[in-house]
């Protein structure tokens, strides 16, 4: 299948999750390249900061608005405002998301529902609101959906997050072929560890985030993390080269290859990670249950 390469110079680009992390880094990478940016995030203050930074870098923000992408009415109103102001966009970057981890015996329906509503239905709302107008305009373009290593692997405690990210991977796999006839490329970004605010806000259900051992485990995660700028660069390179699958770090790429071509090694690694996570959870729980 021929790659749909997309130049980003001077293009109108929608970025969700633009208040921080990969979303903000991407906006700032596009600012000096003549990008005409359309930005959104649920965090209004952070979004305003990004807009100011883009302007300081000589970039152009055509429209920005703070809302929750799980709210279809809000997404539709945002898209209507954008289309009324600038017409069809050229590129849609679905970056926004949350993360929820936990054992199935600790997770409640609301944990699953909230994660899926934001991490899967949110991007679907954005795609449904912008891509049909891209098709109608007939100029081609590109869509990039930020999934995760958890959208590839059976990482311990990640069930709600993986449910959403595997789902986004499935949507992307279908659109990869559905949109080819319209000259619209699709890129699926699968980051591993990235130093973003998400690391500090991830909801680990049933776990005390202040426990020193938990903090140590999070610290090890951050030690191997790439910067938001590195992740943004990987995504933008992938779009311009017409790549479908983009990894932001080598470890995820190696894991993906192992999963496909060395399944025994992949299975062994997942079991080892699960045992380590289970041991950590058991020790922290046992200590809380000891009478004082």
C-alpha positions in Angstrom: 0.0 0.0 0.0 1.4 3.4 -1.0 2.1 5.8 1.9 0.1 9.0 2.2 2.8 11.5 3.0 1.6 14.8 4.4 3.5 18.1 4.5 2.7 20.0 7.6 3.9 23.4 6.3 1.2 26.0 6.6 -1.5 23.4 7.3 -4.6 23.9 9.4 -4.1 21.5 12.3 -6.5 20.4 15.1 -4.7 19.3 18.3 -6.5 18.0 21.3 -4.8 17.8 24.7 -2.9 21.0 23.8 -2.6 22.3 27.3 0.5 20.2 28.2 2.6 17.3 27.4 2.7 15.9 23.8 -0.1 18.2 22.7 1.6 21.4 23.8 5.0 20.2 22.4 3.4 19.4 19.1 1.8 22.9 18.9 5.1 24.5 19.6 6.9 22.4 17.0 4.3 23.5 14.4 4.3 27.2 15.3 7.5 28.2 13.5 6.5 26.0 10.5 3.5 28.2 9.6 1.0 25.9 11.1 -2.5 27.3 11.5 -3.5 25.8 14.8 -6.9 24.9 16.3 -6.3 23.9 19.9 -8.4 22.3 22.7 -8.0 20.8 26.1 -10.1 20.4 29.2 -7.6 22.6 31.2 -8.5 26.2 30.3 -5.5 27.8 32.1 -3.0 25.4 30.5 -4.6 25.9 27.1 -4.3 29.7 27.4 -0.6 29.3 28.3 -0.1 27.2 25.1 -1.8 29.8 23.0 0.5 32.5 24.4 3.6 30.3 23.8 2.6 29.6 20.2 2.1 33.3 19.6 5.5 34.0 21.2 7.0 31.5 18.8 5.5 33.3 15.8 2.7 30.8 15.3 -0.9 31.3 14.6 -3.8 30.0 16.6 -7.0 30.3 14.6 -9.3 29.1 17.3 -9.1 27.5 20.8 -11.6 26.4 23.3 -11.6 24.4 26.6 -14.0 21.5 27.0 -14.1 17.8 27.6 -13.9 15.7 24.4 -16.1 13.0 25.9 -18.9 15.6 25.5 -20.2 15.1 22.0 -22.2 18.3 22.0 -19.2 20.3 23.0 -17.0 18.7 20.3 -19.7 19.3 17.7 -20.0 23.0 18.7 -16.2 23.4 18.5 -16.1 21.8 15.0 -19.0 24.0 13.8 -17.1 27.1 15.0 -13.9 26.0 13.3 -15.6 25.2 10.1 -17.5 28.4 10.1 -14.2 30.3 10.6 -11.7 28.5 8.5 -13.5 25.7 6.6 -12.2 22.2 6.5 -9.0 21.4 8.4 -6.1 19.5 6.9 -4.8 17.5 9.9 -6.4 16.1 13.1 -4.2 15.1 16.0 -6.0 13.2 18.7 -3.6 13.6 21.7 -5.9 14.1 24.7 -6.4 11.3 27.2 -6.4 10.1 30.8 -5.0 6.9 32.4 -6.6 4.6 34.9 -4.9 1.5 36.3 -6.0 -1.1 38.8 -6.9 -4.7 39.5 -10.2 -5.9 38.3 -11.4 -6.6 41.8 -10.7 -2.9 42.7 -12.1 -1.3 39.6 -15.6 0.0 39.6 -17.8 0.6 36.4 -17.2 4.3 36.6 -13.4 3.8 36.3 -13.9 1.8 33.1 -16.6 4.1 31.7 -14.7 7.4 32.3 -11.5 6.0 30.7 -13.3 4.7 27.6 -15.4 7.8 27.3 -12.3 10.1 27.2 -9.7 7.9 25.5 -11.9 6.2 22.9 -15.1 8.0 22.5 -13.4 11.4 22.8 -11.2 10.7 19.7 -14.2 9.2 17.9 -16.2 12.4 18.6 -13.3 14.5 17.1 -12.9 12.3 14.1 -16.6 12.2 13.4 -16.8 16.0 13.7 -13.8 16.9 11.4 -13.0 14.1 9.0 -16.3 14.2 6.9 -15.6 17.8 6.1 -12.0 16.9 5.1 -13.4 14.2 2.7 -15.9 16.7 1.3 -13.1 19.3 0.7 -11.2 16.8 -1.4 -7.7 18.1 -0.4 -6.5 14.9 1.4 -4.9 15.4 4.7 -3.9 13.3 7.7 -5.2 11.9 11.0 -3.0 10.9 13.9 -4.4 9.0 16.9 -2.2 8.7 20.0 -2.7 5.2 21.5 -0.1 3.8 23.8 2.2 0.8 24.5 -0.9 -0.3 26.4 -2.7 -0.4 23.1 -0.2 -3.1 22.0 0.7 -5.1 25.1 -1.0 -6.8 28.1 0.7 -4.6 30.7 -0.3 -5.3 34.3 -3.1 -3.3 35.9 -3.8 -1.5 32.6 -7.2 -3.1 31.7 -9.3 0.1 31.5 -6.6 2.1 29.7 -5.9 -0.8 27.4 -9.6 -1.2 26.6 -9.7 2.3 25.3 -6.3 2.3 23.6 -6.8 -1.1 21.9 -10.1 0.3 20.7 -8.4 3.4 19.3 -5.9 1.1 17.6 -8.8 -0.8 16.0 -10.5 2.4 14.8 -7.2 3.6 13.3 -6.6 0.3 11.6 -9.9 0.5 9.8 -9.6 4.2 8.9 -6.1 3.5 7.6 -7.8 1.8 4.6 -11.1 3.5 4.5 -9.6 7.0 4.1 -6.9 6.0 1.7 -9.2 6.6 -1.3 -9.7 10.2 -0.1 -5.9 10.9 0.1 -6.2 11.1 3.9 -3.3 9.3 5.7 -3.7 7.7 9.2 -0.9 7.4 11.8 -1.2 5.4 15.0 1.2 6.7 17.7 2.2 4.2 20.4 4.2 6.0 23.1 5.9 4.2 25.9 7.0 6.3 28.9 6.7 10.0 28.3 7.4 12.7 30.9 4.0 14.4 30.9 1.6 15.4 33.7 -0.2 12.2 33.0 2.5 10.3 34.9 1.6 12.3 38.1 -2.2 12.1 37.6 -2.7 8.5 36.6 -5.4 7.0 38.8 -4.0 3.7 40.3 -7.2 2.4 41.9 -6.7 0.8 45.3 -3.1 2.0 45.6 -1.6 4.7 47.8 0.4 6.9 45.5 2.3 8.3 48.5 3.7 4.9 49.4 7.5 5.1 49.0 7.6 1.9 47.0 5.0 3.1 44.6 6.8 6.4 44.3 10.0 4.5 43.5 8.2 2.4 40.8 6.9 5.6 39.3 10.4 7.1 39.4 11.8 4.1 37.5 9.1 4.6 34.9 10.0 8.3 34.5 13.7 7.5 34.4 13.2 5.7 31.1 10.7 8.2 29.7 11.3 10.4 26.7 10.4 14.1 26.7 7.1 15.4 25.2 9.2 17.1 22.5 10.8 13.8 21.5 7.4 12.2 21.3 6.0 15.1 19.3 8.9 14.9 16.9 8.4 11.2 16.3 4.7 11.7 15.6 5.3 14.6 13.2 8.1 12.7 11.3 5.7 9.7 11.0 3.0 11.9 9.5 5.3 13.5 7.0 6.8 10.1 6.0 3.3 8.5 5.7 4.0 5.9 8.4 1.1 4.1 9.9 2.7 2.9 13.1 4.9 5.2 15.1 6.9 4.4 18.2 8.3 7.2 20.4 10.9 5.0 22.0 12.9 2.0 21.1 11.7 -0.3 23.9 8.1 -0.3 22.6 9.3 -1.0 19.1 11.3 -4.0 20.3 8.4 -5.2 22.4 6.1 -5.0 19.4 8.6 -7.1 17.3 8.9 -9.6 20.1 5.1 -9.9 20.4 4.9 -10.7 16.7 8.0 -12.8 16.1 9.0 -14.1 19.5 5.7 -14.7 21.4 7.3 -16.9 24.0 9.6 -14.0 25.0 6.8 -11.6 25.0 4.6 -13.8 27.2 7.5 -14.4 29.6 8.1 -10.6 29.9 4.4 -9.9 30.6 4.2 -12.6 33.2 7.3 -11.2 34.9 5.9 -7.7 34.9 2.6 -8.9 36.3 4.3 -10.8 39.1 6.3 -7.7 40.1 3.3 -5.5 40.1 1.2 -8.0 42.1 4.0 -8.4 44.7 4.2 -4.6 45.1 0.5 -4.3 45.5 0.3 -7.2 48.0 3.1 -5.7 50.2 1.5 -2.3 50.3 -1.9 -3.7 51.1 -0.6 -6.1 53.8 1.1 -3.2 55.6 -2.1 -1.2 55.6 -3.9 -4.2 57.1 -1.5 -4.7 60.0 -3.0 -3.5 63.3 -1.2 -0.5 64.8 
